[in-house]
Amino acid sequence: MAKNLKLKSARAAKDMSQQALAEAVGVSRQTINAIEKGDYNPTLNLCIDICKALGKTLDDIFWGDGEG
């Protein structure tokens, strides 16, 4: 699984730390870190929650660029 640089850049654009995003979606900071590193494949519900917290769509962060 590739690193999720789109998640990292969207989070940075909102000036959110991994901890702040984790708290917003109800997971640990380590979970956000693992998703960004490509070590963890989040559930669809978690993907949706992350997108809502960042004001992005699933395509913006998880499904764009012809992946999958």
PyMOL Python script that loads the backbone (N, CA, C, O; Angstrom):
from pymol import cmd

cmd.read_pdbstr("""\
ATOM      1  N   MET A   1       0.851  -1.188   0.000  1.00  0.00           N
ATOM      2  CA  MET A   1       0.000   0.000   0.000  1.00  0.00           C
ATOM      3  C   MET A   1       0.894   1.249   0.000  1.00  0.00           C
ATOM      4  O   MET A   1       1.863   1.327   0.756  1.00  0.00           O
ATOM      5  N   ALA A   2       0.565   2.200  -0.836  1.00  0.00           N
ATOM      6  CA  ALA A   2       1.360   3.419  -0.953  1.00  0.00           C
ATOM      7  C   ALA A   2       1.081   4.355   0.217  1.00  0.00           C
ATOM      8  O   ALA A   2       0.035   4.289   0.864  1.00  0.00           O
ATOM      9  N   LYS A   3       2.049   5.223   0.465  1.00  0.00           N
ATOM     10  CA  LYS A   3       1.823   6.261   1.470  1.00  0.00           C
ATOM     11  C   LYS A   3       0.664   7.132   1.036  1.00  0.00           C
ATOM     12  O   LYS A   3       0.456   7.352  -0.158  1.00  0.00           O
ATOM     13  N   ASN A   4      -0.089   7.626   2.000  1.00  0.00           N
ATOM     14  CA  ASN A   4      -1.209   8.501   1.671  1.00  0.00           C
ATOM     15  C   ASN A   4      -0.775   9.953   1.845  1.00  0.00           C
ATOM     16  O   ASN A   4      -1.047  10.589   2.863  1.00  0.00           O
ATOM     17  N   LEU A   5      -0.085  10.460   0.809  1.00  0.00           N
ATOM     18  CA  LEU A   5       0.399  11.833   0.864  1.00  0.00           C
ATOM     19  C   LEU A   5      -0.743  12.824   0.725  1.00  0.00           C
ATOM     20  O   LEU A   5      -0.642  13.961   1.187  1.00  0.00           O
ATOM     21  N   LYS A   6      -1.837  12.396   0.086  1.00  0.00           N
ATOM     22  CA  LYS A   6      -2.997  13.292  -0.045  1.00  0.00           C
ATOM     23  C   LYS A   6      -3.624  13.563   1.310  1.00  0.00           C
ATOM     24  O   LYS A   6      -4.048  14.686   1.584  1.00  0.00           O
ATOM     25  N   LEU A   7      -3.689  12.542   2.164  1.00  0.00           N
ATOM     26  CA  LEU A   7      -4.205  12.746   3.515  1.00  0.00           C
ATOM     27  C   LEU A   7      -3.298  13.696   4.282  1.00  0.00           C
ATOM     28  O   LEU A   7      -3.765  14.625   4.941  1.00  0.00           O
ATOM     29  N   LYS A   8      -1.996  13.452   4.186  1.00  0.00           N
ATOM     30  CA  LYS A   8      -1.041  14.290   4.915  1.00  0.00           C
ATOM     31  C   LYS A   8      -1.126  15.747   4.463  1.00  0.00           C
ATOM     32  O   LYS A   8      -1.116  16.654   5.295  1.00  0.00           O
ATOM     33  N   SER A   9      -1.209  15.977   3.148  1.00  0.00           N
ATOM     34  CA  SER A   9      -1.257  17.352   2.655  1.00  0.00           C
ATOM     35  C   SER A   9      -2.585  18.023   2.986  1.00  0.00           C
ATOM     36  O   SER A   9      -2.614  19.219   3.278  1.00  0.00           O
ATOM     37  N   ALA A  10      -3.687  17.271   2.945  1.00  0.00           N
ATOM     38  CA  ALA A  10      -4.991  17.847   3.305  1.00  0.00           C
ATOM     39  C   ALA A  10      -5.023  18.223   4.784  1.00  0.00           C
ATOM     40  O   ALA A  10      -5.588  19.247   5.166  1.00  0.00           O
ATOM     41  N   ARG A  11      -4.411  17.384   5.598  1.00  0.00           N
ATOM     42  CA  ARG A  11      -4.340  17.663   7.036  1.00  0.00           C
ATOM     43  C   ARG A  11      -3.477  18.898   7.283  1.00  0.00           C
ATOM     44  O   ARG A  11      -3.829  19.757   8.091  1.00  0.00           O
ATOM     45  N   ALA A  12      -2.361  18.980   6.591  1.00  0.00           N
ATOM     46  CA  ALA A  12      -1.465  20.128   6.745  1.00  0.00           C
ATOM     47  C   ALA A  12      -2.130  21.421   6.266  1.00  0.00           C
ATOM     48  O   ALA A  12      -1.941  22.483   6.859  1.00  0.00           O
ATOM     49  N   ALA A  13      -2.908  21.318   5.191  1.00  0.00           N
ATOM     50  CA  ALA A  13      -3.590  22.499   4.646  1.00  0.00           C
ATOM     51  C   ALA A  13      -4.592  23.068   5.644  1.00  0.00           C
ATOM     52  O   ALA A  13      -4.844  24.273   5.651  1.00  0.00           O
ATOM     53  N   LYS A  14      -5.163  22.211   6.485  1.00  0.00           N
ATOM     54  CA  LYS A  14      -6.097  22.659   7.527  1.00  0.00           C
ATOM     55  C   LYS A  14      -5.353  22.989   8.820  1.00  0.00           C
ATOM     56  O   LYS A  14      -5.969  23.324   9.832  1.00  0.00           O
ATOM     57  N   ASP A  15      -4.020  22.892   8.775  1.00  0.00           N
ATOM     58  CA  ASP A  15      -3.179  23.165   9.945  1.00  0.00           C
ATOM     59  C   ASP A  15      -3.585  22.294  11.125  1.00  0.00           C
ATOM     60  O   ASP A  15      -3.685  22.759  12.260  1.00  0.00           O
ATOM     61  N   MET A  16      -3.819  20.999  10.823  1.00  0.00           N
ATOM     62  CA  MET A  16      -4.220  20.037  11.850  1.00  0.00           C
ATOM     63  C   MET A  16      -3.071  19.080  12.104  1.00  0.00           C
ATOM     64  O   MET A  16      -2.439  18.589  11.168  1.00  0.00           O
ATOM     65  N   SER A  17      -2.805  18.820  13.366  1.00  0.00           N
ATOM     66  CA  SER A  17      -1.827  17.791  13.714  1.00  0.00           C
ATOM     67  C   SER A  17      -2.479  16.417  13.562  1.00  0.00           C
ATOM     68  O   SER A  17      -3.700  16.300  13.460  1.00  0.00           O
ATOM     69  N   GLN A  18      -1.646  15.387  13.548  1.00  0.00           N
ATOM     70  CA  GLN A  18      -2.200  14.032  13.549  1.00  0.00           C
ATOM     71  C   GLN A  18      -3.082  13.834  14.772  1.00  0.00           C
ATOM     72  O   GLN A  18      -4.134  13.201  14.689  1.00  0.00           O
ATOM     73  N   GLN A  19      -2.656  14.372  15.900  1.00  0.00           N
ATOM     74  CA  GLN A  19      -3.425  14.226  17.137  1.00  0.00           C
ATOM     75  C   GLN A  19      -4.790  14.900  17.019  1.00  0.00           C
ATOM     76  O   GLN A  19      -5.802  14.334  17.433  1.00  0.00           O
ATOM     77  N   ALA A  20      -4.818  16.103  16.458  1.00  0.00           N
ATOM     78  CA  ALA A  20      -6.083  16.835  16.329  1.00  0.00           C
ATOM     79  C   ALA A  20      -7.045  16.098  15.405  1.00  0.00           C
ATOM     80  O   ALA A  20      -8.238  16.005  15.691  1.00  0.00           O
ATOM     81  N   LEU A  21      -6.526  15.575  14.300  1.00  0.00           N
ATOM     82  CA  LEU A  21      -7.384  14.819  13.383  1.00  0.00           C
ATOM     83  C   LEU A  21      -7.874  13.544  14.059  1.00  0.00           C
ATOM     84  O   LEU A  21      -9.043  13.177  13.940  1.00  0.00           O
ATOM     85  N   ALA A  22      -6.978  12.877  14.765  1.00  0.00           N
ATOM     86  CA  ALA A  22      -7.355  11.643  15.460  1.00  0.00           C
ATOM     87  C   ALA A  22      -8.491  11.904  16.444  1.00  0.00           C
ATOM     88  O   ALA A  22      -9.457  11.142  16.504  1.00  0.00           O
ATOM     89  N   GLU A  23      -8.372  12.980  17.213  1.00  0.00           N
ATOM     90  CA  GLU A  23      -9.421  13.312  18.175  1.00  0.00           C
ATOM     91  C   GLU A  23     -10.733  13.651  17.467  1.00  0.00           C
ATOM     92  O   GLU A  23     -11.810  13.312  17.957  1.00  0.00           O
ATOM     93  N   ALA A  24     -10.642  14.315  16.322  1.00  0.00           N
ATOM     94  CA  ALA A  24     -11.845  14.706  15.581  1.00  0.00           C
ATOM     95  C   ALA A  24     -12.612  13.491  15.064  1.00  0.00           C
ATOM     96  O   ALA A  24     -13.838  13.531  14.956  1.00  0.00           O
ATOM     97  N   VAL A  25     -11.898  12.414  14.745  1.00  0.00           N
ATOM     98  CA  VAL A  25     -12.565  11.238  14.172  1.00  0.00           C
ATOM     99  C   VAL A  25     -12.634  10.053  15.146  1.00  0.00           C
ATOM    100  O   VAL A  25     -13.158   8.995  14.797  1.00  0.00           O
ATOM    101  N   GLY A  26     -12.111  10.227  16.355  1.00  0.00           N
ATOM    102  CA  GLY A  26     -12.269   9.191  17.381  1.00  0.00           C
ATOM    103  C   GLY A  26     -11.336   8.009  17.270  1.00  0.00           C
ATOM    104  O   GLY A  26     -11.710   6.888  17.613  1.00  0.00           O
ATOM    105  N   VAL A  27     -10.110   8.245  16.791  1.00  0.00           N
ATOM    106  CA  VAL A  27      -9.099   7.182  16.751  1.00  0.00           C
ATOM    107  C   VAL A  27      -7.831   7.690  17.422  1.00  0.00           C
ATOM    108  O   VAL A  27      -7.770   8.842  17.852  1.00  0.00           O
ATOM    109  N   SER A  28      -6.820   6.833  17.513  1.00  0.00           N
ATOM    110  CA  SER A  28      -5.549   7.255  18.113  1.00  0.00           C
ATOM    111  C   SER A  28      -4.693   7.976  17.071  1.00  0.00           C
ATOM    112  O   SER A  28      -4.890   7.823  15.866  1.00  0.00           O
ATOM    113  N   ARG A  29      -3.744   8.760  17.565  1.00  0.00           N
ATOM    114  CA  ARG A  29      -2.813   9.425  16.660  1.00  0.00           C
ATOM    115  C   ARG A  29      -2.026   8.388  15.864  1.00  0.00           C
ATOM    116  O   ARG A  29      -1.702   8.605  14.696  1.00  0.00           O
ATOM    117  N   GLN A  30      -1.722   7.263  16.503  1.00  0.00           N
ATOM    118  CA  GLN A  30      -0.982   6.206  15.818  1.00  0.00           C
ATOM    119  C   GLN A  30      -1.747   5.666  14.614  1.00  0.00           C
ATOM    120  O   GLN A  30      -1.145   5.282  13.611  1.00  0.00           O
ATOM    121  N   THR A  31      -3.074   5.637  14.714  1.00  0.00           N
ATOM    122  CA  THR A  31      -3.887   5.181  13.584  1.00  0.00           C
ATOM    123  C   THR A  31      -3.746   6.139  12.404  1.00  0.00           C
ATOM    124  O   THR A  31      -3.561   5.703  11.268  1.00  0.00           O
ATOM    125  N   ILE A  32      -3.833   7.441  12.667  1.00  0.00           N
ATOM    126  CA  ILE A  32      -3.664   8.432  11.592  1.00  0.00           C
ATOM    127  C   ILE A  32      -2.277   8.305  10.987  1.00  0.00           C
ATOM    128  O   ILE A  32      -2.125   8.343   9.766  1.00  0.00           O
ATOM    129  N   ASN A  33      -1.268   8.153  11.830  1.00  0.00           N
ATOM    130  CA  ASN A  33       0.106   7.994  11.353  1.00  0.00           C
ATOM    131  C   ASN A  33       0.225   6.755  10.459  1.00  0.00           C
ATOM    132  O   ASN A  33       0.856   6.808   9.404  1.00  0.00           O
ATOM    133  N   ALA A  34      -0.376   5.651  10.879  1.00  0.00           N
ATOM    134  CA  ALA A  34      -0.299   4.408  10.107  1.00  0.00           C
ATOM    135  C   ALA A  34      -1.005   4.542   8.758  1.00  0.00           C
ATOM    136  O   ALA A  34      -0.537   3.996   7.759  1.00  0.00           O
ATOM    137  N   ILE A  35      -2.126   5.262   8.720  1.00  0.00           N
ATOM    138  CA  ILE A  35      -2.831   5.490   7.455  1.00  0.00           C
ATOM    139  C   ILE A  35      -1.942   6.317   6.523  1.00  0.00           C
ATOM    140  O   ILE A  35      -1.810   5.999   5.341  1.00  0.00           O
ATOM    141  N   GLU A  36      -1.337   7.375   7.059  1.00  0.00           N
ATOM    142  CA  GLU A  36      -0.476   8.230   6.237  1.00  0.00           C
ATOM    143  C   GLU A  36       0.735   7.469   5.712  1.00  0.00           C
ATOM    144  O   GLU A  36       1.183   7.704   4.589  1.00  0.00           O
ATOM    145  N   LYS A  37       1.267   6.553   6.527  1.00  0.00           N
ATOM    146  CA  LYS A  37       2.435   5.783   6.106  1.00  0.00           C
ATOM    147  C   LYS A  37       2.067   4.631   5.179  1.00  0.00           C
ATOM    148  O   LYS A  37       2.943   4.008   4.580  1.00  0.00           O
ATOM    149  N   GLY A  38       0.772   4.350   5.062  1.00  0.00           N
ATOM    150  CA  GLY A  38       0.349   3.234   4.216  1.00  0.00           C
ATOM    151  C   GLY A  38       0.421   1.896   4.916  1.00  0.00           C
ATOM    152  O   GLY A  38       0.386   0.850   4.268  1.00  0.00           O
ATOM    153  N   ASP A  39       0.521   1.920   6.247  1.00  0.00           N
ATOM    154  CA  ASP A  39       0.609   0.673   7.014  1.00  0.00           C
ATOM    155  C   ASP A  39      -0.755   0.166   7.467  1.00  0.00           C
ATOM    156  O   ASP A  39      -0.866  -0.953   7.968  1.00  0.00           O
ATOM    157  N   TYR A  40      -1.781   0.972   7.296  1.00  0.00           N
ATOM    158  CA  TYR A  40      -3.116   0.608   7.781  1.00  0.00           C
ATOM    159  C   TYR A  40      -4.154   1.043   6.770  1.00  0.00           C
ATOM    160  O   TYR A  40      -4.131   2.170   6.276  1.00  0.00           O
ATOM    161  N   ASN A  41      -5.064   0.134   6.470  1.00  0.00           N
ATOM    162  CA  ASN A  41      -6.140   0.412   5.528  1.00  0.00           C
ATOM    163  C   ASN A  41      -7.403   0.718   6.331  1.00  0.00           C
ATOM    164  O   ASN A  41      -8.003  -0.196   6.896  1.00  0.00           O
ATOM    165  N   PRO A  42      -7.818   1.987   6.393  1.00  0.00           N
ATOM    166  CA  PRO A  42      -8.954   2.347   7.242  1.00  0.00           C
ATOM    167  C   PRO A  42     -10.279   1.816   6.701  1.00  0.00           C
ATOM    168  O   PRO A  42     -10.417   1.555   5.506  1.00  0.00           O
ATOM    169  N   THR A  43     -11.241   1.663   7.593  1.00  0.00           N
ATOM    170  CA  THR A  43     -12.588   1.267   7.184  1.00  0.00           C
ATOM    171  C   THR A  43     -13.220   2.397   6.372  1.00  0.00           C
ATOM    172  O   THR A  43     -12.769   3.541   6.430  1.00  0.00           O
ATOM    173  N   LEU A  44     -14.241   2.073   5.634  1.00  0.00           N
ATOM    174  CA  LEU A  44     -14.942   3.092   4.858  1.00  0.00           C
ATOM    175  C   LEU A  44     -15.511   4.175   5.772  1.00  0.00           C
ATOM    176  O   LEU A  44     -15.445   5.362   5.455  1.00  0.00           O
ATOM    177  N   ASN A  45     -16.073   3.754   6.913  1.00  0.00           N
ATOM    178  CA  ASN A  45     -16.623   4.750   7.841  1.00  0.00           C
ATOM    179  C   ASN A  45     -15.548   5.704   8.344  1.00  0.00           C
ATOM    180  O   ASN A  45     -15.792   6.904   8.472  1.00  0.00           O
ATOM    181  N   LEU A  46     -14.352   5.173   8.633  1.00  0.00           N
ATOM    182  CA  LEU A  46     -13.268   6.037   9.085  1.00  0.00           C
ATOM    183  C   LEU A  46     -12.825   6.966   7.952  1.00  0.00           C
ATOM    184  O   LEU A  46     -12.550   8.142   8.190  1.00  0.00           O
ATOM    185  N   CYS A  47     -12.755   6.455   6.737  1.00  0.00           N
ATOM    186  CA  CYS A  47     -12.419   7.303   5.586  1.00  0.00           C
ATOM    187  C   CYS A  47     -13.403   8.471   5.476  1.00  0.00           C
ATOM    188  O   CYS A  47     -13.002   9.616   5.271  1.00  0.00           O
ATOM    189  N   ILE A  48     -14.686   8.167   5.615  1.00  0.00           N
ATOM    190  CA  ILE A  48     -15.720   9.204   5.525  1.00  0.00           C
ATOM    191  C   ILE A  48     -15.547  10.225   6.640  1.00  0.00           C
ATOM    192  O   ILE A  48     -15.630  11.429   6.397  1.00  0.00           O
ATOM    193  N   ASP A  49     -15.309   9.757   7.852  1.00  0.00           N
ATOM    194  CA  ASP A  49     -15.116  10.673   8.979  1.00  0.00           C
ATOM    195  C   ASP A  49     -13.902  11.578   8.767  1.00  0.00           C
ATOM    196  O   ASP A  49     -13.951  12.772   9.063  1.00  0.00           O
ATOM    197  N   ILE A  50     -12.819  11.005   8.257  1.00  0.00           N
ATOM    198  CA  ILE A  50     -11.613  11.802   7.980  1.00  0.00           C
ATOM    199  C   ILE A  50     -11.916  12.861   6.930  1.00  0.00           C
ATOM    200  O   ILE A  50     -11.518  14.017   7.073  1.00  0.00           O
ATOM    201  N   CYS A  51     -12.618  12.467   5.878  1.00  0.00           N
ATOM    202  CA  CYS A  51     -12.964  13.420   4.822  1.00  0.00           C
ATOM    203  C   CYS A  51     -13.831  14.553   5.360  1.00  0.00           C
ATOM    204  O   CYS A  51     -13.611  15.716   5.025  1.00  0.00           O
ATOM    205  N   LYS A  52     -14.810  14.220   6.187  1.00  0.00           N
ATOM    206  CA  LYS A  52     -15.665  15.257   6.777  1.00  0.00           C
ATOM    207  C   LYS A  52     -14.842  16.213   7.625  1.00  0.00           C
ATOM    208  O   LYS A  52     -15.029  17.428   7.552  1.00  0.00           O
ATOM    209  N   ALA A  53     -13.931  15.675   8.429  1.00  0.00           N
ATOM    210  CA  ALA A  53     -13.108  16.506   9.304  1.00  0.00           C
ATOM    211  C   ALA A  53     -12.208  17.443   8.507  1.00  0.00           C
ATOM    212  O   ALA A  53     -11.891  18.543   8.961  1.00  0.00           O
ATOM    213  N   LEU A  54     -11.795  17.003   7.314  1.00  0.00           N
ATOM    214  CA  LEU A  54     -10.875  17.796   6.495  1.00  0.00           C
ATOM    215  C   LEU A  54     -11.581  18.585   5.399  1.00  0.00           C
ATOM    216  O   LEU A  54     -10.942  19.345   4.671  1.00  0.00           O
ATOM    217  N   GLY A  55     -12.900  18.409   5.278  1.00  0.00           N
ATOM    218  CA  GLY A  55     -13.635  19.112   4.231  1.00  0.00           C
ATOM    219  C   GLY A  55     -13.275  18.644   2.835  1.00  0.00           C
ATOM    220  O   GLY A  55     -13.253  19.434   1.891  1.00  0.00           O
ATOM    221  N   LYS A  56     -12.992  17.352   2.706  1.00  0.00           N
ATOM    222  CA  LYS A  56     -12.602  16.766   1.416  1.00  0.00           C
ATOM    223  C   LYS A  56     -13.550  15.628   1.064  1.00  0.00           C
ATOM    224  O   LYS A  56     -14.342  15.178   1.892  1.00  0.00           O
ATOM    225  N   THR A  57     -13.451  15.170  -0.188  1.00  0.00           N
ATOM    226  CA  THR A  57     -14.243  14.012  -0.611  1.00  0.00           C
ATOM    227  C   THR A  57     -13.385  12.753  -0.545  1.00  0.00           C
ATOM    228  O   THR A  57     -12.163  12.833  -0.420  1.00  0.00           O
ATOM    229  N   LEU A  58     -14.024  11.603  -0.628  1.00  0.00           N
ATOM    230  CA  LEU A  58     -13.282  10.344  -0.679  1.00  0.00           C
ATOM    231  C   LEU A  58     -12.347  10.327  -1.884  1.00  0.00           C
ATOM    232  O   LEU A  58     -11.219   9.845  -1.786  1.00  0.00           O
ATOM    233  N   ASP A  59     -12.805  10.847  -3.015  1.00  0.00           N
ATOM    234  CA  ASP A  59     -11.955  10.912  -4.205  1.00  0.00           C
ATOM    235  C   ASP A  59     -10.723  11.770  -3.947  1.00  0.00           C
ATOM    236  O   ASP A  59      -9.629  11.434  -4.401  1.00  0.00           O
ATOM    237  N   ASP A  60     -10.889  12.868  -3.225  1.00  0.00           N
ATOM    238  CA  ASP A  60      -9.772  13.777  -2.949  1.00  0.00           C
ATOM    239  C   ASP A  60      -8.637  13.068  -2.208  1.00  0.00           C
ATOM    240  O   ASP A  60      -7.460  13.271  -2.507  1.00  0.00           O
ATOM    241  N   ILE A  61      -9.011  12.240  -1.244  1.00  0.00           N
ATOM    242  CA  ILE A  61      -7.994  11.703  -0.331  1.00  0.00           C
ATOM    243  C   ILE A  61      -7.693  10.234  -0.568  1.00  0.00           C
ATOM    244  O   ILE A  61      -6.532   9.829  -0.512  1.00  0.00           O
ATOM    245  N   PHE A  62      -8.713   9.426  -0.831  1.00  0.00           N
ATOM    246  CA  PHE A  62      -8.498   7.981  -0.850  1.00  0.00           C
ATOM    247  C   PHE A  62      -8.604   7.314  -2.213  1.00  0.00           C
ATOM    248  O   PHE A  62      -7.934   6.309  -2.452  1.00  0.00           O
ATOM    249  N   TRP A  63      -9.425   7.843  -3.111  1.00  0.00           N
ATOM    250  CA  TRP A  63      -9.723   7.086  -4.327  1.00  0.00           C
ATOM    251  C   TRP A  63      -9.273   7.751  -5.615  1.00  0.00           C
ATOM    252  O   TRP A  63      -9.543   7.218  -6.691  1.00  0.00           O
ATOM    253  N   GLY A  64      -8.605   8.883  -5.556  1.00  0.00           N
ATOM    254  CA  GLY A  64      -8.225   9.586  -6.773  1.00  0.00           C
ATOM    255  C   GLY A  64      -7.033   8.938  -7.484  1.00  0.00           C
ATOM    256  O   GLY A  64      -6.501   7.919  -7.046  1.00  0.00           O
ATOM    257  N   ASP A  65      -6.638   9.558  -8.586  1.00  0.00           N
ATOM    258  CA  ASP A  65      -5.440   9.168  -9.331  1.00  0.00           C
ATOM    259  C   ASP A  65      -5.477   7.751  -9.879  1.00  0.00           C
ATOM    260  O   ASP A  65      -4.425   7.143 -10.073  1.00  0.00           O
ATOM    261  N   GLY A  66      -6.657   7.216 -10.132  1.00  0.00           N
ATOM    262  CA  GLY A  66      -6.758   5.916 -10.772  1.00  0.00           C
ATOM    263  C   GLY A  66      -6.296   4.748  -9.913  1.00  0.00           C
ATOM    264  O   GLY A  66      -6.049   3.663 -10.440  1.00  0.00           O
ATOM    265  N   GLU A  67      -6.175   4.940  -8.614  1.00  0.00           N
ATOM    266  CA  GLU A  67      -5.768   3.838  -7.744  1.00  0.00           C
ATOM    267  C   GLU A  67      -6.939   2.906  -7.506  1.00  0.00           C
ATOM    268  O   GLU A  67      -8.100   3.305  -7.600  1.00  0.00           O
ATOM    269  N   GLY A  68      -6.616   1.640  -7.191  1.00  0.00           N
ATOM    270  CA  GLY A  68      -7.666   0.710  -6.784  1.00  0.00           C
ATOM    271  C   GLY A  68      -8.311  -0.031  -7.863  1.00  0.00           C
ATOM    272  O   GLY A  68      -9.207  -0.836  -7.610  1.00  0.00           O
TER     273      GLY A  68
END
""", "prot")
cmd.dss("prot")
cmd.show_as("cartoon", "prot")
cmd.util.cbc("prot")
cmd.orient("prot")
